Amino acid sequence: MTLYRLSATDMAAKIASGEVSSEALIRACLARIDEREAGVHAWAAIDREGAISAGREADKARLLSAGKLGPLHGVPFAVKDIISTAELPTEYNSAIYRGHRPGSDAPVVMTLRAAGAVVLGKTETVEFAAHGRNPVTRNPHDFARTPGGSSAGSAAAVADLMVPLALGTQTGGSVIRPGAYCGCIGFKPTYGTVSTEGVKLFSSTLDTVGWYARTVADIRLVAGILEIADDQFPQAPAPSSLRIGVCRTPYWDRALPATRGAIEEAARRFAKAGAKVEDAELDPAFADYNELKEIVMRAEGRFAFLNLQRAYPEKLSPGIRKRMDRIPNRKLREALDKAASLRPVFDRFAGGYDAILTPSTTGEAPIGLESTGDPIFNGMWTLLHAPCLTLPGLTGPEGLPVGVQLVGPRYADGALLAVAETTASLLQA
C-alpha cells in the first residue's frame, strides 16, 4: 500500500482503526514531497518536525480516545499562503511580508485542526492572490506549463499526491482553474458559508475559501466539518434521476477545442448513463456578468490594497498597482446592484436542474509561467455566489487534464456535491 495515495477519508479510517499510524502517513507525504518538490515547487513552507510531532500526538490520542476521534484525526492538509497559520509564516508571496507570523490560525484552519487534521505546510500563491508576482509552482503533469492561479500550490500538491487535502481561495477563478489544469477536484462553496477571517482581503464581495481533494467523498467530508449545509448531505443520486443543464455561457467563443470536446464528452457520458441532458441558455441579462465581476474586483481591490500602495509602493508588484485604477463609486454601486438583482434569477434558473454543466477553463494548461490562464469561465459564478466544483477525468488533445464544472444555486452545496459524486464516477470510467 502506497500511503500517500490514500484519500483523506481512507486515511482517517485507517488511523481510527489502528491499521496505519498518522505519523507513518505524514512521513509518506513528506517522502513524496522530497521526491517531487524540486520540479513542482508547490510549497512555500513545510512544517516537517511540527507535523511529525502532531502525528505522534494523534497516534497517542487514538489509544486514549475510546473511539471518539475527530473526522480528520491525524490526516495532513495544506494551507494556501494567504490564510493565517499560528506556527508557520504567512507571507502572501509578497516582499512586504517576508517572515510574517500572524500568531493565530484563521478560523477555517482552526476548525479543521479541531477535527483532528494536521497542518503539513503552506502552499504557493500568486502575490496576495491578486494580480502580482506569480508563484514558482509548475503544473505536475508538465513542468513547462502553469498550474493555474492563484491557488497554484494547493492544487498542484493535491494533484501530485503530496497531500490529500488543501485549502485555497477564489476571487475570480482561483480554485476552479488550478484544479482543472492540475487534474484534481476543486470546490468553491456558496459565498459566505466559510469564514474568511484571517484570509488576506482582496474583494469583500467575491473572496471565498474553497478546497481541493482527489475524491468527492473528501470534498464532502470537509464540507460537513465546516457545516456549510443545513442538514445531512443527501446520498449520491442514480444517474437516471438526474437532469443536467449544459450552459455554454456568453463566453463560449473563448472555449478552445479541448474544452468544447470535454463538455460534449461529459454530456454524452451523462446521457448514456440515463441522465436527462439538455441545453440551458442563460437570460440575455447575464451577457455582461463577467464585466460586472471585473468592476467589482478592481474597485474593491483598490480599497483592499490602498494601504500597501501608500506604505510600500516600491514593494507592491506592478501587476497589482496597474489594476488599482480608480473606478467611480457610482459604477461600482451599479455593478453591485445589478449583480445582486440577478442572483435570485440564476437561483431559479439553476434550481430547474440537478446541476449546471459548464466549462472550468478555456482549455488545457497553457505553456509558460508568465500567465496563470484565462478565468473567463469562473468569474461569473463567483459573483453569483454560487457553489461550483471542477471534476477531473477527461483529457485534451495534448494529453493534459481538462476539467468540467458543475454549478448549483446558492446554498444548494449539499445537493451539488451529491450530484458530483455520481457524475465524477462517469467521467473517470
Protein Blocks (a to p, Z undefined) as FASTA:
>chain_A
ZZklpcfklmmmmmmnomacfklmmmmmmmmmmmmmmmnomafbdcfklmmmmmmmmmmm
mmmnnopacfkgoiacdddfkbccfkbcceklpaklgoiaehpacfklmmmmmnopacfb
dcdddehhiabccdfbdcfkbmkbcebjfklmmmmmmmnopafbdcdddfklmmmmmmmm
nopacddddehiaccehiacfblmloccddddfbfklmmmmmmmnopafbdcdddddfkl
pccdddebjklmmpcfklmmmmmmmmmmmmmnopacddddddfklmmmmmmmmmmmmmmm
mmmmmmmmmmmmmlpcfklmmmmcccdfklmmmmmmmmmmmmmmmmmmmmmpmbdcddfb
fbdcdedjkbgbjaklmmmmmmnopacdddehiacfkopacdddddddehilmmmmmmmm
mmmmmmmZZ
